[in-house]
Amino acid sequence: MKYQDKLRLIKKIFQGKKVNKKNFSYPLLTDGYSSSDLREASKILLSGKLTMSKTTKKFEKFFAKKIGAKYALMVNSGSSANLLSLFCLINPFKKKRLKKGDECLVPALCWSTSLWPIIQAGLKPVFVDVNLDTFTTDLNIIKKNITKKTKAVMILNVLGNCSEMEKIKRYLNKKKIYLIEDTCEALGSKYKKKFLGTYGDFGTYSFYYSHQITSGEGGMVVCNSKEDYNILKSLRAHGWDREIKKNNSTEFNFVNEGFNLRPLEVSAAIGLNQFRRLKKLKDIRKKNRNNLIKSITSSKKWSNQFSFFKPRKNLDPSWFGFPLMINKNKNKNFNKNRFLRYLNINRVENRPIISGNFINQPAIKKYNIKFKRSDLKNSQEIEDRGFFIGLPTQILDKNKINKITNLLLNVNNF
Ligand SMILES: Cc1ncc(COP(=O)(O)O)c(C=O)c1O
């Protein structure tokens, strides 16, 4: 098809673009793509070069520079970014690599693909608890769980929040323990003026639907070591050395094991365009969150029905979602699921905090992962009392805020 014909086709599609009829009047994410995102994606479609190419490289360079990491590598998801980080740690090209059976701490309040890459890489996950206010783990929790076998720690920067990253990094450095910072839910958050994801040996990000930026599917891994960067590049694409060699040769030379976790060029184009307006999106979400809290706590119906997620001290947050913890109430028959169903019926989409306390997931039994339930009380409490609703990237108007406020404050009736 000729370029002009393709252009005509795209224009035609745009003209007839139907407005998406959403099932939810308050979804987890309202229309994540701007017209300029669509324009950038269309340029790639028109070029005919859909596989990873120059735009991906441009996005990676820009991302690394803005975030403050030496290297950034784009992949097809946040899960792949975690997978690559863990496989880099055990790779034979890594001088101080980890061995089978080495232990890696991971919060029980985690996403499935924060956990599985640890197991897939042959390491042993050890679940640790989190702080009830921030949903992230603390240095004292980490210290309590470190043994001689601990060789890595996977931290999760939950919904834009973070742990005491500086202290944790310093402590782990002394012990020569690797730190992976799963920042899939916190792109753009800064702790002590430094972007989250840059404290760890690896920082991973997700650009999935409803995250701080979205490219449909997509992710990024950042690091500061050239050794790691080269390993990550070969692991991303089949184990060959094409992107490692200076002359960018196209030989079929396989120097390492590998996957194919390359992103599509279209995702890179949308991701780069969204990343350029991250600050704006972050500010809108902050404003929406403040307005929601203000409206809820100043309502006549307010009687401490909820506790709000607290930002860690020294955090400049880039929020993802609006999490709430339901406080104990006088209704002895209160049923959280009944309340969440009521929100759903009223078209307010909602979901658990990450995936709740992961030890309750059926796969844990299948993989025979050991843990002590009594050590993970806060993760359980967050599963029992917590949930989150969306935090849009458009300013919420008063009507919508009032409606959400009224629905939420009916909580005690369920
Ligand atoms: C903490 C965390 N890690 C990893 C991921 C995986 O990211 P992706 O969906 O891009 O694979 C998610 C997804 O939501 C997540 O919340």
The ligand as an ORCA input file, in Angstrom:
! r2SCAN-3c Opt
* xyz 0 1
  C       4.084     -3.846     41.316
  C       3.933     -4.390     39.931
  N       4.959     -5.048     39.366
  C       4.887     -5.539     38.117
  C       3.746     -5.376     37.341
  C       3.712     -5.938     35.975
  O       3.626     -4.965     34.986
  P       3.023     -5.337     33.541
  O       1.545     -5.415     33.691
  O       3.467     -4.229     32.651
  O       3.603     -6.634     33.144
  C       2.646     -4.716     37.897
  C       1.418     -4.566     37.100
  O       0.472     -3.922     37.415
  C       2.733     -4.221     39.215
  O       1.700     -3.581     39.779
*
